[in-house]
Amino acid sequence: MSTARKSLFATLGNAIDVFGSAAAVASAIEGGRAPKAKHLKTLGIDADAFRSIGRS
């Protein structure tokens, strides 16, 4: 398999991971649950910072 083809599949895989994590986080928030740290990390969000939102 060529490098370009591997790169294409890697990019598609990353896009699917991002969309899946976004859906998981959105679902958790709508359900009143805390999203999993791995999904937040995939989206580039610090889990500790996310959990402190709304607390003063």
NUBA-950614 format. One record per residue: residue in three letters; residue number from 0; x, y, z of N, C-alpha, C in turn. Coordinates in nm, 4 decimals, decimal comma, padded with zeros to 6 digits. Example, Ala and Ser with C-alpha at 12.3 -4.5 7.8 and 13.67 -1.06 7.14 Angstrom:
<rec code="ALA" pos="0" n_u="01,3190" n_v="-00,5690" n_w="00,7800" ca_u="01,2300" ca_v="-00,4500" ca_w="00,7800" c_u="01,3200" c_v="-00,3300" c_w="00,7800"/>
<rec code="SER" pos="1" n_u="01,2850" n_v="-00,2250" n_w="00,7080" ca_u="01,3670" ca_v="-00,1060" ca_w="00,7140" c_u="01,2900" c_v="00,0030" c_w="00,7870"/>
END
This chain:
<rec code="MET" pos="0" n_u="00,0859" n_v="-00,1173" n_w="00,0000" ca_u="00,0000" ca_v="00,0000" ca_w="00,0000" c_u="00,0900" c_v="00,1229" c_w="00,0000"/>
<rec code="SER" pos="1" n_u="00,0550" n_v="00,2202" n_w="-00,0799" ca_u="00,1378" ca_v="00,3395" ca_w="-00,0913" c_u="00,1229" c_v="00,4286" c_w="00,0310"/>
<rec code="THR" pos="2" n_u="00,2207" n_v="00,5150" n_w="00,0493" ca_u="00,2189" ca_v="00,6082" ca_w="00,1626" c_u="00,1004" c_v="00,7030" c_w="00,1540"/>
<rec code="ALA" pos="3" n_u="00,0682" n_v="00,7480" n_w="00,0329" ca_u="-00,0450" ca_v="00,8389" ca_w="00,0150" c_u="-00,1755" c_v="00,7711" c_w="00,0552"/>
<rec code="ARG" pos="4" n_u="-00,1883" n_v="00,6459" n_w="00,0195" ca_u="-00,3100" ca_v="00,5711" ca_w="00,0536" c_u="-00,3206" c_v="00,5501" c_w="00,2040"/>
<rec code="LYS" pos="5" n_u="-00,2082" n_v="00,5171" n_w="00,2686" ca_u="-00,2071" ca_v="00,5016" ca_w="00,4145" c_u="-00,2430" c_v="00,6328" c_w="00,4817"/>
<rec code="SER" pos="6" n_u="-00,1914" n_v="00,7425" n_w="00,4273" ca_u="-00,2191" ca_v="00,8739" ca_w="00,4834" c_u="-00,3683" c_v="00,9074" c_w="00,4710"/>
<rec code="LEU" pos="7" n_u="-00,4274" n_v="00,8730" n_w="00,3592" ca_u="-00,5699" ca_v="00,8973" ca_w="00,3387" c_u="-00,6518" c_v="00,8199" c_w="00,4415"/>
<rec code="PHE" pos="8" n_u="-00,6197" n_v="00,6933" n_w="00,4608" ca_u="-00,6936" ca_v="00,6119" ca_w="00,5576" c_u="-00,6719" c_v="00,6619" c_w="00,7001"/>
<rec code="ALA" pos="9" n_u="-00,5523" n_v="00,7075" n_w="00,7304" ca_u="-00,5246" ca_v="00,7623" ca_w="00,8634" c_u="-00,6055" c_v="00,8895" c_w="00,8872"/>
<rec code="THR" pos="10" n_u="-00,6135" n_v="00,9736" n_w="00,7855" ca_u="-00,6906" ca_v="01,0980" ca_w="00,7964" c_u="-00,8387" c_v="01,0677" c_w="00,8145"/>
<rec code="LEU" pos="11" n_u="-00,8904" n_v="00,9740" n_w="00,7379" ca_u="-01,0311" ca_v="00,9350" ca_w="00,7517" c_u="-01,0576" c_v="00,8751" c_w="00,8895"/>
<rec code="GLY" pos="12" n_u="-00,9645" n_v="00,7944" n_w="00,9367" ca_u="-00,9787" ca_v="00,7357" ca_w="01,0705" c_u="-00,9813" c_v="00,8422" c_w="01,1779"/>
<rec code="ASN" pos="13" n_u="-00,8949" n_v="00,9422" n_w="01,1654" ca_u="-00,8929" ca_v="01,0516" ca_w="01,2634" c_u="-01,0229" c_v="01,1307" c_w="01,2587"/>
<rec code="ALA" pos="14" n_u="-01,0746" n_v="01,1555" n_w="01,1409" ca_u="-01,2004" ca_v="01,2297" ca_w="01,1273" c_u="-01,3148" c_v="01,1526" c_w="01,1926"/>
<rec code="ILE" pos="15" n_u="-01,3167" n_v="01,0234" n_w="01,1721" ca_u="-01,4209" ca_v="00,9406" ca_w="01,2334" c_u="-01,4079" c_v="00,9426" c_w="01,3850"/>
<rec code="ASP" pos="16" n_u="-01,2854" n_v="00,9377" n_w="01,4367" ca_u="-01,2629" ca_v="00,9453" ca_w="01,5813" c_u="-01,3143" c_v="01,0772" c_w="01,6383"/>
<rec code="VAL" pos="17" n_u="-01,2870" n_v="01,1865" n_w="01,5687" ca_u="-01,3297" ca_v="01,3189" ca_w="01,6162" c_u="-01,4823" c_v="01,3281" c_w="01,6174"/>
<rec code="PHE" pos="18" n_u="-01,5469" n_v="01,2871" n_w="01,5094" ca_u="-01,6930" ca_v="01,2939" ca_w="01,5046" c_u="-01,7565" c_v="01,2011" c_w="01,6082"/>
<rec code="GLY" pos="19" n_u="-01,6989" n_v="01,0842" n_w="01,6267" ca_u="-01,7504" ca_v="00,9913" ca_w="01,7275" c_u="-01,7371" c_v="01,0479" c_w="01,8674"/>
<rec code="SER" pos="20" n_u="-01,6233" n_v="01,1095" n_w="01,8957" ca_u="-01,6026" ca_v="01,1702" ca_w="02,0272" c_u="-01,6960" c_v="01,2882" c_w="02,0486"/>
<rec code="ALA" pos="21" n_u="-01,7160" n_v="01,3679" n_w="01,9443" ca_u="-01,8082" ca_v="01,4817" ca_w="01,9559" c_u="-01,9495" c_v="01,4331" c_w="01,9858"/>
<rec code="ALA" pos="22" n_u="-01,9903" n_v="01,3275" n_w="01,9201" ca_u="-02,1238" ca_v="01,2721" ca_w="01,9442" c_u="-02,1341" c_v="01,2147" c_w="02,0854"/>
<rec code="ALA" pos="23" n_u="-02,0286" n_v="01,1485" n_w="02,1321" ca_u="-02,0300" ca_v="01,0908" ca_w="02,2661" c_u="-02,0358" c_v="01,1988" c_w="02,3733"/>
<rec code="VAL" pos="24" n_u="-01,9589" n_v="01,3058" n_w="02,3545" ca_u="-01,9589" ca_v="01,4164" ca_w="02,4507" c_u="-02,0951" c_v="01,4852" c_w="02,4511"/>
<rec code="ALA" pos="25" n_u="-02,1499" n_v="01,5108" n_w="02,3333" ca_u="-02,2805" ca_v="01,5760" ca_w="02,3246" c_u="-02,3883" c_v="01,4910" c_w="02,3909"/>
<rec code="SER" pos="26" n_u="-02,3835" n_v="01,3621" n_w="02,3672" ca_u="-02,4814" ca_v="01,2722" ca_w="02,4266" c_u="-02,4697" c_v="01,2704" c_w="02,5790"/>
<rec code="ALA" pos="27" n_u="-02,3476" n_v="01,2680" n_w="02,6286" ca_u="-02,3271" ca_v="01,2686" ca_w="02,7739" c_u="-02,3804" c_v="01,3971" c_w="02,8358"/>
<rec code="ILE" pos="28" n_u="-02,3517" n_v="01,5096" n_w="02,7730" ca_u="-02,3980" ca_v="01,6391" ca_w="02,8254" c_u="-02,5504" c_v="01,6444" c_w="02,8248"/>
<rec code="GLU" pos="29" n_u="-02,6109" n_v="01,6032" n_w="02,7146" ca_u="-02,7571" ca_v="01,6041" ca_w="02,7068" c_u="-02,8197" c_v="01,5111" c_w="02,8098"/>
<rec code="GLY" pos="30" n_u="-02,7510" n_v="01,4027" n_w="02,8419" ca_u="-02,8014" ca_v="01,3068" ca_w="02,9399" c_u="-02,7679" c_v="01,3433" c_w="03,0835"/>
<rec code="GLY" pos="31" n_u="-02,6998" n_v="01,4571" n_w="03,1025" ca_u="-02,6651" ca_v="01,5014" ca_w="03,2372" c_u="-02,5495" c_v="01,4241" c_w="03,2988"/>
<rec code="ARG" pos="32" n_u="-02,4693" n_v="01,3603" n_w="03,2137" ca_u="-02,3540" ca_v="01,2835" ca_w="03,2621" c_u="-02,2251" c_v="01,3547" c_w="03,2238"/>
<rec code="ALA" pos="33" n_u="-02,1188" n_v="01,3201" n_w="03,2921" ca_u="-01,9870" ca_v="01,3727" ca_w="03,2572" c_u="-01,9310" c_v="01,2912" c_w="03,1406"/>
<rec code="PRO" pos="34" n_u="-01,8800" n_v="01,3564" n_w="03,0377" ca_u="-01,8210" ca_v="01,2826" ca_w="02,9263" c_u="-01,6902" c_v="01,2153" c_w="02,9674"/>
<rec code="LYS" pos="35" n_u="-01,6560" n_v="01,1091" n_w="02,9004" ca_u="-01,5315" ca_v="01,0381" ca_w="02,9290" c_u="-01,4124" c_v="01,1246" c_w="02,8895"/>
<rec code="ALA" pos="36" n_u="-01,3079" n_v="01,1159" n_w="02,9693" ca_u="-01,1871" ca_v="01,1952" ca_w="02,9464" c_u="-01,1248" c_v="01,1656" c_w="02,8101"/>
<rec code="LYS" pos="37" n_u="-01,1319" n_v="01,0402" n_w="02,7642" ca_u="-01,0702" ca_v="01,0057" ca_w="02,6349" c_u="-01,1396" c_v="01,0773" c_w="02,5196"/>
<rec code="HIS" pos="38" n_u="-01,2712" n_v="01,0984" n_w="02,5297" ca_u="-01,3424" ca_v="01,1705" ca_w="02,4245" c_u="-01,3066" c_v="01,3189" c_w="02,4275"/>
<rec code="LEU" pos="39" n_u="-01,2958" n_v="01,3738" n_w="02,5463" ca_u="-01,2561" ca_v="01,5143" ca_w="02,5566" c_u="-01,1152" c_v="01,5337" c_w="02,5016"/>
<rec code="LYS" pos="40" n_u="-01,0255" n_v="01,4405" n_w="02,5340" ca_u="-00,8869" ca_v="01,4500" ca_w="02,4860" c_u="-00,8824" c_v="01,4439" c_w="02,3333"/>
<rec code="THR" pos="41" n_u="-00,9629" n_v="01,3577" n_w="02,2736" ca_u="-00,9684" ca_v="01,3473" ca_w="02,1281" c_u="-01,0091" c_v="01,4800" c_w="02,0656"/>
<rec code="LEU" pos="42" n_u="-01,0953" n_v="01,5537" n_w="02,1360" ca_u="-01,1411" ca_v="01,6832" ca_w="02,0862" c_u="-01,0479" c_v="01,7970" c_w="02,1235"/>
<rec code="GLY" pos="43" n_u="-00,9417" n_v="01,7660" n_w="02,1973" ca_u="-00,8447" ca_v="01,8686" ca_w="02,2360" c_u="-00,8888" c_v="01,9503" c_w="02,3551"/>
<rec code="ILE" pos="44" n_u="-00,9761" n_v="01,8937" n_w="02,4369" ca_u="-01,0290" ca_v="01,9632" ca_w="02,5541" c_u="-00,9694" c_v="01,9009" c_w="02,6791"/>
<rec code="ASP" pos="45" n_u="-00,9167" n_v="01,9843" n_w="02,7670" ca_u="-00,8622" ca_v="01,9370" ca_w="02,8938" c_u="-00,9783" c_v="01,8936" c_w="02,9834"/>
<rec code="ALA" pos="46" n_u="-00,9765" n_v="01,7686" n_w="03,0289" ca_u="-01,0872" ca_v="01,7145" ca_w="03,1086" c_u="-01,1066" c_v="01,7903" c_w="03,2397"/>
<rec code="ASP" pos="47" n_u="-00,9980" n_v="01,8269" n_w="03,3065" ca_u="-01,0103" ca_v="01,8990" ca_w="03,4331" c_u="-01,0699" c_v="02,0373" c_w="03,4106"/>
<rec code="ALA" pos="48" n_u="-01,0275" n_v="02,1055" n_w="03,3056" ca_u="-01,0813" ca_v="02,2375" ca_w="03,2749" c_u="-01,2290" c_v="02,2268" c_w="03,2383"/>
<rec code="PHE" pos="49" n_u="-01,2650" n_v="02,1229" n_w="03,1630" ca_u="-01,4047" ca_v="02,1043" ca_w="03,1232" c_u="-01,4926" c_v="02,0840" c_w="03,2458"/>
<rec code="ARG" pos="50" n_u="-01,4450" n_v="02,0026" n_w="03,3384" ca_u="-01,5248" ca_v="01,9718" ca_w="03,4567" c_u="-01,5379" c_v="02,0917" c_w="03,5504"/>
<rec code="SER" pos="51" n_u="-01,4495" n_v="02,1886" n_w="03,5377" ca_u="-01,4583" ca_v="02,3064" ca_w="03,6250" c_u="-01,5468" c_v="02,4168" c_w="03,5669"/>
<rec code="ILE" pos="52" n_u="-01,5990" n_v="02,3953" n_w="03,4470" ca_u="-01,6881" ca_v="02,4947" ca_w="03,3857" c_u="-01,8145" c_v="02,5059" c_w="03,4694"/>
<rec code="GLY" pos="53" n_u="-01,8526" n_v="02,6288" n_w="03,4985" ca_u="-01,9740" ca_v="02,6534" ca_w="03,5749" c_u="-01,9524" c_v="02,6593" c_w="03,7241"/>
<rec code="ARG" pos="54" n_u="-01,8345" n_v="02,6247" n_w="03,7687" ca_u="-01,8021" ca_v="02,6337" ca_w="03,9106" c_u="-01,7213" c_v="02,7590" c_w="03,9352"/>
<rec code="SER" pos="55" n_u="-01,7580" n_v="02,8323" n_w="04,0341" ca_u="-01,6819" ca_v="02,9555" ca_w="04,0646" c_u="-01,6135" c_v="02,9469" c_w="04,1969"/>
END
